[in-house]
């Protein structure tokens, strides 16, 4: 499948340089692009303009002259954003959503309510009093517990599980293997044993939320676990019970958030970072990969470290000092020996 360059610009905007009938066969990374491909170039990778074999490039205004010297291009203020929207448009053109169908092998409770345009795949289970709004797509082997509510145009990929009474908003995407609404990890110690605390809350997920494969979001113990609008969760993330994640926060793979932590809006959490329970991160806090957050952080900024966590600039300085610790130790020992020797020499009659 292919599209002419002019059609792309007509659909998405930008300034076109080059023939409108130049055929684009594929979207590709600039480093590996071949003739017939369209790629984007950001300013820091300007040198790749000279080496790429792409037929056309998406570039910022600062690289317009350089791109024109080699051929066709689209000039956009933010090439990365333009490319993101291009991938969505490209998929709609080449991989349109199938017509809605209810597979005869699906199990749908008589009390469930399915609005127009809902699709349900084979072996999916739609429980009692579930409501699927218009355009929801439920993949094969998905399990929806009693009272689940799913908003318009949300897509649940195969083998997603959504527990009883959980609510999800519009235009969400949940990838295979994700579990929403499992019991939170709550047990009371008693005479060397553990007594289960029933998890009586739910999970409430806003609009435009993406949840990666095999990510788990636990239901609340009494109140609800809340994922606000626009949150993006990567694969293999653990969200504990009663956690609240603010709007448009993004978390990378294998991150973990313990129970009752509160994360503000527009935060980023790096891969394999962990946040201890009952802590609060304010809006605009950015945590580096592998960091272990052991205290609340209210001031916006970039924070790094396993122990102790600190603002990123201070942590980097401390890390440099740590690498020199052995050398400093040897210098200190030599200075102590010199002082001790000088003291002995001065003490002689």
C-alpha positions as CSV (number, residue, x, y, z in Angstrom):
1,X,0.0,0.0,0.0
2,X,1.2,3.5,-0.7
3,X,0.1,7.2,-0.7
4,X,1.3,10.2,-2.7
5,X,3.1,12.9,-0.8
6,X,0.5,15.5,-1.7
7,X,-2.3,13.5,0.0
8,X,-0.3,13.3,3.2
9,X,0.2,17.0,3.3
10,X,-3.4,17.7,2.5
11,X,-4.4,15.5,5.4
12,X,-1.9,16.6,8.0
13,X,-0.7,20.0,7.0
14,X,2.9,21.1,6.9
15,X,4.8,22.7,4.0
16,X,5.5,20.4,1.1
17,X,8.6,20.7,-1.2
18,X,8.5,18.2,-4.0
19,X,6.1,16.7,-6.5
20,X,2.6,16.0,-5.0
21,X,2.5,12.7,-6.9
22,X,5.7,11.4,-5.3
23,X,4.6,7.9,-4.1
24,X,5.4,7.0,-0.5
25,X,5.4,3.2,0.0
26,X,6.4,3.1,3.7
27,X,7.2,5.0,6.8
28,X,10.7,4.2,8.1
29,X,13.5,5.3,10.5
30,X,15.8,7.7,8.9
31,X,18.9,5.5,9.4
32,X,17.5,2.5,7.6
33,X,15.1,4.2,5.1
34,X,15.2,3.2,1.4
35,X,13.9,4.7,-1.7
36,X,10.1,5.0,-1.5
37,X,10.2,5.7,2.3
38,X,9.3,8.7,4.3
39,X,11.3,9.5,7.5
40,X,11.5,12.3,10.0
41,X,14.7,14.1,11.1
42,X,15.1,16.1,14.3
43,X,17.7,18.8,14.6
44,X,20.2,16.8,16.7
45,X,20.3,14.2,13.9
46,X,20.8,16.7,11.1
47,X,23.9,14.7,9.8
48,X,21.6,11.9,8.7
49,X,20.0,14.1,6.1
50,X,23.2,13.5,4.0
51,X,23.3,9.7,4.4
52,X,19.6,8.6,4.3
53,X,18.2,7.0,1.2
54,X,14.6,8.0,2.0
55,X,12.6,9.5,-0.8
56,X,11.3,12.3,1.4
57,X,11.9,13.7,4.9
58,X,9.9,15.5,7.6
59,X,12.1,18.2,9.0
60,X,11.9,21.3,11.2
61,X,12.3,24.8,9.7
62,X,15.9,24.9,10.8
63,X,16.7,22.0,8.5
64,X,14.6,23.1,5.6
65,X,17.5,24.3,3.4
66,X,19.6,21.2,4.1
67,X,16.7,18.9,3.3
68,X,15.9,20.8,0.1
69,X,19.4,20.3,-1.1
70,X,18.8,16.5,-1.4
71,X,15.2,16.4,-2.5
72,X,11.6,16.3,-1.4
73,X,10.6,17.1,2.2
74,X,7.7,18.2,4.5
75,X,8.5,21.1,6.8
76,X,6.8,20.9,10.2
77,X,7.3,22.8,13.5
78,X,7.6,19.5,15.4
79,X,8.6,16.6,13.1
80,X,8.3,14.0,15.8
81,X,4.7,15.1,16.6
82,X,3.9,15.2,12.9
83,X,5.3,11.7,12.4
84,X,3.2,10.5,15.3
85,X,0.0,11.8,13.7
86,X,1.2,10.5,10.4
87,X,1.4,6.9,11.8
88,X,-2.2,7.2,13.0
89,X,-3.4,8.5,9.6
90,X,-1.3,5.8,7.8
91,X,-2.9,3.0,9.9
92,X,-6.4,4.3,9.2
93,X,-5.7,4.3,5.5
94,X,-4.1,0.9,5.3
95,X,-5.6,-1.0,8.3
96,X,-9.2,0.1,8.8
97,X,-11.1,-1.3,11.8
98,X,-13.2,-4.3,10.8
99,X,-17.0,-4.1,10.8
100,X,-18.4,-4.7,14.3
101,X,-19.4,-8.3,15.0
102,X,-20.4,-10.4,18.0
103,X,-18.7,-13.7,17.7
104,X,-21.1,-16.6,18.3
105,X,-18.4,-18.2,20.6
106,X,-18.5,-15.2,23.0
107,X,-20.3,-15.6,26.3
108,X,-22.5,-12.6,27.0
109,X,-24.7,-12.4,30.2
110,X,-28.3,-11.6,29.4
111,X,-28.2,-8.5,31.6
112,X,-25.2,-7.0,29.8
113,X,-25.9,-3.9,27.6
114,X,-24.0,-3.5,24.4
115,X,-24.5,-0.3,22.4
116,X,-24.3,0.1,18.7
117,X,-21.0,-0.8,16.9
118,X,-19.6,-3.0,19.7
119,X,-17.4,-5.9,18.7
120,X,-16.8,-9.0,20.9
121,X,-14.3,-11.6,19.9
122,X,-14.4,-15.4,20.3
123,X,-14.4,-16.9,23.8
124,X,-14.7,-13.5,25.4
125,X,-16.8,-13.4,28.6
126,X,-19.0,-10.4,29.3
127,X,-20.4,-10.6,32.8
128,X,-23.6,-9.5,34.5
129,X,-24.7,-5.9,34.2
130,X,-21.7,-4.9,32.0
131,X,-22.1,-1.8,29.8
132,X,-20.1,-1.5,26.6
133,X,-20.6,1.9,25.0
134,X,-20.6,2.6,21.3
135,X,-17.7,1.4,19.3
136,X,-16.0,-0.7,22.0
137,X,-13.9,-3.6,20.7
138,X,-13.4,-6.6,22.9
139,X,-10.8,-9.1,21.8
140,X,-10.7,-12.9,22.0
141,X,-10.6,-14.4,25.5
142,X,-11.2,-11.0,27.3
143,X,-13.0,-11.4,30.6
144,X,-15.2,-8.6,31.9
145,X,-16.5,-9.0,35.5
146,X,-19.9,-8.0,36.8
147,X,-20.8,-4.3,36.6
148,X,-17.8,-3.3,34.4
149,X,-18.4,-0.1,32.3
150,X,-16.3,0.6,29.2
151,X,-16.5,4.0,27.4
152,X,-16.9,4.7,23.7
153,X,-14.3,3.5,21.2
154,X,-12.1,1.8,23.8
155,X,-10.1,-1.3,22.6
156,X,-9.4,-4.3,24.8
157,X,-6.9,-6.6,23.1
158,X,-7.1,-10.4,23.5
159,X,-6.8,-11.8,27.0
160,X,-7.3,-8.6,29.0
161,X,-9.1,-9.1,32.3
162,X,-11.2,-6.4,34.0
163,X,-12.5,-7.2,37.4
164,X,-15.9,-6.5,38.9
165,X,-17.2,-3.0,39.0
166,X,-14.2,-1.4,37.3
167,X,-14.8,1.6,35.1
168,X,-12.9,2.7,32.0
169,X,-13.4,5.8,30.0
170,X,-13.4,6.6,26.2
171,X,-10.8,5.9,23.6
172,X,-8.6,3.8,25.9
173,X,-6.4,1.0,24.6
174,X,-5.5,-2.0,26.8
175,X,-3.0,-4.5,25.5
176,X,-2.9,-8.2,25.9
177,X,-2.5,-9.8,29.3
178,X,-3.3,-6.7,31.3
179,X,-5.2,-7.2,34.5
180,X,-7.3,-4.4,35.9
181,X,-9.0,-4.8,39.2
182,X,-7.2,-7.7,40.8
183,X,-7.0,-7.7,44.6
184,X,-4.5,-5.3,46.1
185,X,-1.9,-6.8,48.4
186,X,-3.5,-6.4,51.7
187,X,-2.9,-8.7,54.7
188,X,-3.0,-8.1,58.5
189,X,-0.3,-10.0,60.5
190,X,-1.7,-12.2,63.3
191,X,0.3,-14.6,65.4
192,X,2.8,-15.3,62.7
193,X,0.2,-15.6,60.0
194,X,-1.4,-13.3,57.5
195,X,-5.1,-12.5,57.5
196,X,-6.5,-11.3,54.2
197,X,-8.1,-7.8,54.0
198,X,-10.8,-7.9,51.5
199,X,-10.3,-5.4,48.7
200,X,-13.7,-3.6,48.5
201,X,-12.8,-0.7,46.2
202,X,-12.6,-0.6,42.4
203,X,-10.5,0.9,39.6
204,X,-11.5,4.0,37.8
205,X,-9.7,4.8,34.6
206,X,-10.3,8.1,32.6
207,X,-10.3,8.8,28.9
208,X,-7.5,8.3,26.4
209,X,-5.5,6.0,28.7
210,X,-3.1,3.5,27.2
211,X,-2.2,0.4,29.3
212,X,0.6,-1.9,28.1
213,X,0.8,-5.7,27.9
214,X,0.8,-7.6,31.2
215,X,0.5,-4.5,33.3
216,X,-1.5,-4.9,36.5
217,X,-3.6,-2.3,38.3
218,X,-5.0,-3.4,41.6
219,X,-8.4,-2.4,43.0
220,X,-8.6,-0.3,46.1
221,X,-9.0,-1.7,49.5
222,X,-11.8,0.7,50.5
223,X,-11.6,3.7,48.1
224,X,-10.7,3.3,44.4
225,X,-7.5,3.1,42.5
226,X,-7.7,6.1,40.0
227,X,-5.9,6.5,36.7
228,X,-6.8,10.0,35.3
229,X,-7.2,11.1,31.7
230,X,-4.3,10.7,29.2
231,X,-2.1,8.5,31.4
232,X,0.3,6.2,29.4
233,X,1.5,3.0,31.1
234,X,4.1,0.8,29.4
235,X,4.3,-3.0,29.6
236,X,4.8,-5.0,32.9
237,X,4.0,-2.1,35.3
238,X,2.6,-2.8,38.8
239,X,0.1,-0.2,40.2
240,X,-0.8,-1.0,43.8
241,X,-4.2,-0.5,45.5
242,X,-5.5,3.0,46.1
243,X,-2.8,4.6,44.0
244,X,-3.8,7.8,42.1
245,X,-2.0,8.8,38.9
246,X,-2.6,12.3,37.6
247,X,-3.5,13.4,34.1
248,X,-1.0,12.8,31.2
249,X,1.6,11.1,33.4
250,X,3.7,8.4,31.5
251,X,5.5,5.4,33.1
252,X,8.0,3.2,31.3
253,X,8.2,-0.6,31.6
254,X,8.7,-2.5,34.8
255,X,8.0,0.5,37.0
256,X,6.2,-0.3,40.3
257,X,4.1,1.9,42.5
258,X,3.2,0.7,46.0
259,X,-0.2,1.2,47.6
260,X,-1.7,4.6,48.3
261,X,1.0,6.5,46.5
262,X,-0.2,9.7,44.7
263,X,1.5,10.7,41.5
264,X,0.7,14.2,40.0
265,X,-0.1,15.3,36.5
266,X,2.4,15.3,33.6
267,X,5.0,13.3,35.5
268,X,7.3,10.7,33.9
269,X,8.6,7.6,35.6
270,X,11.5,5.8,34.1
271,X,11.8,2.0,33.5
272,X,12.2,-0.2,36.6
273,X,11.8,2.8,38.9
274,X,9.9,2.2,42.1
275,X,7.8,4.4,44.3
276,X,7.1,3.4,47.9
277,X,3.6,3.4,49.4
278,X,1.8,6.5,50.8
279,X,4.3,8.9,49.1
280,X,3.3,11.9,47.0
281,X,4.9,13.2,43.8
282,X,3.8,16.6,42.8
283,X,2.9,17.7,39.3
284,X,5.8,17.7,36.8
285,X,8.1,15.4,38.7
286,X,10.4,13.3,36.5
287,X,12.0,10.1,37.9
288,X,15.0,8.5,36.1
289,X,15.1,4.8,35.3
290,X,16.0,2.4,38.1
291,X,15.5,5.1,40.8
292,X,14.0,4.2,44.1
293,X,11.7,6.9,45.5
294,X,11.8,6.8,49.3
295,X,10.4,10.2,50.1
296,X,7.7,12.5,48.9
297,X,8.7,15.1,46.2
298,X,6.6,18.2,45.7
299,X,9.0,20.4,43.7
300,X,8.8,19.8,39.9
301,X,12.1,18.6,38.4
302,X,14.2,15.7,37.4
303,X,15.3,13.3,40.2
304,X,17.7,10.4,40.0
305,X,19.1,7.8,42.4
306,X,18.8,4.5,44.1
307,X,19.9,5.7,47.5
308,X,19.4,8.4,48.3
309,X,17.1,10.0,45.7
310,X,18.0,13.6,45.0
311,X,17.5,16.3,42.4
312,X,19.3,15.1,39.2
313,X,22.1,17.7,39.2
314,X,23.1,17.0,42.8
315,X,22.9,13.3,42.3
316,X,25.2,13.4,39.3
317,X,27.8,15.4,41.3
318,X,27.5,12.9,44.2
319,X,27.9,10.1,41.7
320,X,31.2,11.6,40.4
321,X,32.4,12.0,44.0
322,X,31.5,8.4,44.7
323,X,33.6,7.1,41.8
324,X,36.6,9.0,43.3
325,X,36.0,7.7,46.8
326,X,38.8,5.1,46.8
327,X,41.3,7.6,45.5
328,X,40.2,10.2,48.1
329,X,40.6,7.4,50.8
330,X,44.1,6.7,49.7
331,X,45.0,10.4,49.7
332,X,43.5,10.8,53.2
333,X,45.5,7.8,54.5
334,X,48.7,9.2,53.0
335,X,48.0,12.6,54.6
336,X,47.3,11.0,58.0
337,X,50.6,9.1,57.8
338,X,52.5,12.3,56.8
339,X,50.9,14.1,59.7
340,X,51.7,11.3,62.1
341,X,55.3,11.2,60.9
342,X,55.7,14.9,61.2
343,X,54.3,14.8,64.7
344,X,56.8,12.1,65.7
345,X,59.7,14.1,64.2
346,X,58.7,17.3,66.0
347,X,58.3,15.3,69.3
348,X,62.0,14.2,69.3
349,X,64.3,16.0,71.8
